[in-house]
């Protein structure tokens, strides 16, 4: 089986931990939690012989939680937390916009803020102890360990269309700041942003994009993805057309990096914050560093 479709055993503890984190958040009983854990254990066992990714397990967990709650499959378990993340991020918006305006290189300042904002990830972080205000005030302390900015700018100059694959709520507010700077410096580029099709953890959907006004800045579409990542064969036809035709693609976050990097070509630029040792190994940079990495194809 291809290693790119096999779940590395180093991910097992984190995926199992997510069962207990999300179950506690949903206020499930011990018995309900154990039922979900058993389903996940079976899924991880199946992944040893069947092509699967961590994103499939994450979907399985949330579906099982909704089932235990008696809720439909598209129930947004994290809706209140997602709105809070967007609201807090919006409250910092002008502060960061001013920071970008005062920068000697506004595009790169926007890039740094968008990448640092990728810390808002309840799949990788324990959301019970996550302090968003503290994180937003510490953006200056994280730096790029891999920074393909020259290649990015060269690609922008030659591009007429850009596809921006969004990741989480909260951070999409700062994605808007980067998009604004790209529009200022490259006004002829047509930009399309894409979000998840169904709620999964705190990933952004069309409702979230509309809430922060992203859809007033650029065209926004659903990728058809129901996972915390972008598994191309499981996206919708519209997204696949946009993906194939875009001159340049920005892929935000760990989930998108993990699912798209194995087949990424030179049009793709991965923008993220490394949040675990496994992703540090995949990217070749230290944990808690920022990455702007061009695809190798």
DAPERA-V746043 format. One record per pair of residues at least 12 apart in sequence whose C-alpha atoms are under 8 Angstrom apart, sorted by the first residue. I is the first residue (numbers start at 1). J is the second residue. If there is no record, write none. Layout:
{{I & J} {I & J}}
This chain:
{{1 & 49} {1 & 50} {1 & 51} {2 & 51} {4 & 262} {5 & 51} {5 & 52} {5 & 53} {6 & 47} {6 & 48} {6 & 50} {6 & 51} {6 & 52} {6 & 53} {7 & 44} {7 & 47} {7 & 48} {7 & 52} {7 & 53} {7 & 54} {10 & 278} {11 & 54} {11 & 278} {12 & 44} {15 & 54} {15 & 57} {15 & 58} {16 & 37} {16 & 40} {16 & 41} {18 & 61} {18 & 123} {19 & 33} {19 & 36} {19 & 37} {19 & 61} {20 & 33} {21 & 126} {22 & 62} {22 & 65} {23 & 65} {26 & 65} {26 & 77} {28 & 68} {28 & 69} {32 & 68} {36 & 61} {36 & 64} {36 & 65} {40 & 57} {40 & 60} {40 & 61} {43 & 57} {44 & 57} {55 & 227} {55 & 228} {55 & 229} {55 & 255} {56 & 227} {58 & 227} {58 & 228} {59 & 200} {59 & 226} {59 & 227} {59 & 228} {62 & 200} {62 & 201} {74 & 198} {74 & 199} {75 & 199} {76 & 199} {76 & 200} {77 & 199} {77 & 201} {78 & 201} {78 & 202} {79 & 202} {81 & 202} {82 & 169} {82 & 170} {82 & 202} {83 & 169} {83 & 208} {85 & 120} {85 & 132} {85 & 169} {85 & 170} {86 & 169} {86 & 170} {86 & 171} {86 & 172} {86 & 173} {86 & 212} {87 & 170} {88 & 132} {88 & 133} {88 & 170} {89 & 136} {89 & 170} {89 & 171} {89 & 173} {89 & 174} {90 & 170} {90 & 173} {90 & 212} {92 & 136} {93 & 173} {93 & 174} {96 & 113} {97 & 177} {106 & 181} {107 & 178} {107 & 181} {107 & 182} {107 & 185} {110 & 174} {110 & 177} {110 & 178} {110 & 181} {111 & 178} {112 & 143} {112 & 144} {113 & 139} {113 & 174} {113 & 178} {114 & 171} {114 & 174} {114 & 175} {114 & 177} {114 & 178} {115 & 252} {115 & 271} {115 & 272} {115 & 273} {115 & 290} {115 & 291} {116 & 139} {116 & 142} {116 & 272} {116 & 273} {116 & 290} {117 & 136} {117 & 139} {117 & 170} {117 & 171} {117 & 174} {118 & 167} {118 & 168} {118 & 171} {118 & 252} {118 & 253} {118 & 272} {118 & 273} {119 & 135} {119 & 171} {119 & 273} {119 & 275} {120 & 132} {120 & 168} {120 & 169} {120 & 170} {120 & 171} {121 & 168} {121 & 202} {122 & 201} {122 & 202} {123 & 201} {123 & 202} {124 & 275} {124 & 276} {142 & 288} {142 & 289} {142 & 290} {143 & 289} {143 & 290} {144 & 289} {144 & 290} {144 & 291} {144 & 292} {145 & 285} {145 & 286} {145 & 289} {145 & 290} {145 & 291} {146 & 285} {146 & 290} {146 & 291} {146 & 292} {146 & 293} {147 & 291} {147 & 292} {147 & 293} {148 & 292} {148 & 293} {148 & 294} {149 & 292} {151 & 294} {152 & 269} {152 & 294} {155 & 247} {155 & 248} {155 & 267} {156 & 186} {156 & 248} {157 & 186} {159 & 189} {159 & 247} {159 & 248} {160 & 188} {160 & 189} {160 & 190} {160 & 247} {161 & 189} {161 & 190} {161 & 191} {161 & 192} {161 & 246} {161 & 247} {161 & 248} {162 & 189} {162 & 190} {162 & 191} {162 & 192} {162 & 246} {162 & 247} {162 & 248} {162 & 249} {162 & 250} {163 & 191} {163 & 192} {163 & 193} {163 & 194} {163 & 242} {163 & 243} {163 & 246} {163 & 248} {163 & 249} {163 & 250} {164 & 191} {164 & 192} {164 & 193} {164 & 194} {164 & 249} {164 & 250} {164 & 251} {164 & 252} {165 & 193} {165 & 194} {165 & 195} {165 & 249} {165 & 250} {165 & 251} {165 & 252} {165 & 256} {166 & 193} {166 & 194} {166 & 195} {166 & 204} {166 & 251} {166 & 252} {166 & 253} {167 & 195} {167 & 203} {167 & 204} {167 & 228} {167 & 229} {167 & 252} {167 & 253} {167 & 255} {167 & 256} {168 & 202} {168 & 203} {168 & 204} {169 & 202} {169 & 203} {169 & 204} {169 & 208} {172 & 204} {172 & 209} {173 & 212} {173 & 214} {176 & 214} {176 & 217} {180 & 217} {191 & 218} {191 & 219} {192 & 218} {192 & 219} {192 & 220} {192 & 221} {193 & 218} {193 & 219} {193 & 220} {193 & 221} {194 & 220} {194 & 221} {194 & 222} {194 & 223} {194 & 239} {195 & 209} {195 & 220} {195 & 221} {195 & 222} {195 & 223} {196 & 222} {196 & 223} {196 & 224} {196 & 225} {196 & 226} {196 & 227} {196 & 228} {197 & 222} {197 & 223} {197 & 224} {197 & 225} {197 & 226} {198 & 224} {198 & 225} {198 & 226} {199 & 226} {200 & 226} {200 & 227} {200 & 228} {201 & 228} {203 & 228} {205 & 222} {206 & 220} {206 & 221} {206 & 222} {221 & 239} {222 & 239} {223 & 235} {223 & 236} {223 & 238} {223 & 239} {223 & 240} {224 & 236} {224 & 239} {228 & 255} {228 & 256} {229 & 254} {229 & 255} {229 & 256} {229 & 257} {229 & 258} {229 & 259} {230 & 255} {230 & 256} {230 & 259} {230 & 260} {231 & 259} {231 & 260} {232 & 260} {246 & 267} {247 & 267} {248 & 267} {248 & 268} {248 & 269} {249 & 267} {249 & 268} {249 & 269} {250 & 268} {250 & 269} {250 & 270} {250 & 271} {251 & 268} {251 & 269} {251 & 270} {251 & 271} {252 & 270} {252 & 271} {252 & 272} {253 & 270} {253 & 271} {253 & 272} {253 & 273} {254 & 272} {254 & 273} {254 & 274} {254 & 279} {257 & 270} {258 & 279} {261 & 295} {263 & 297} {264 & 295} {264 & 296} {264 & 297} {265 & 294} {265 & 295} {265 & 296} {265 & 297} {266 & 294} {266 & 295} {266 & 296} {266 & 297} {267 & 294} {267 & 295} {268 & 294} {268 & 295} {269 & 292} {269 & 293} {269 & 294} {269 & 295} {270 & 291} {270 & 292} {270 & 293} {270 & 294} {270 & 295} {271 & 290} {271 & 291} {271 & 292} {271 & 293} {272 & 290} {272 & 291} {272 & 292} {273 & 288} {273 & 289} {273 & 290} {273 & 291} {274 & 286} {274 & 287} {274 & 288} {274 & 289} {274 & 290} {274 & 291} {275 & 287} {275 & 288} {276 & 288}}
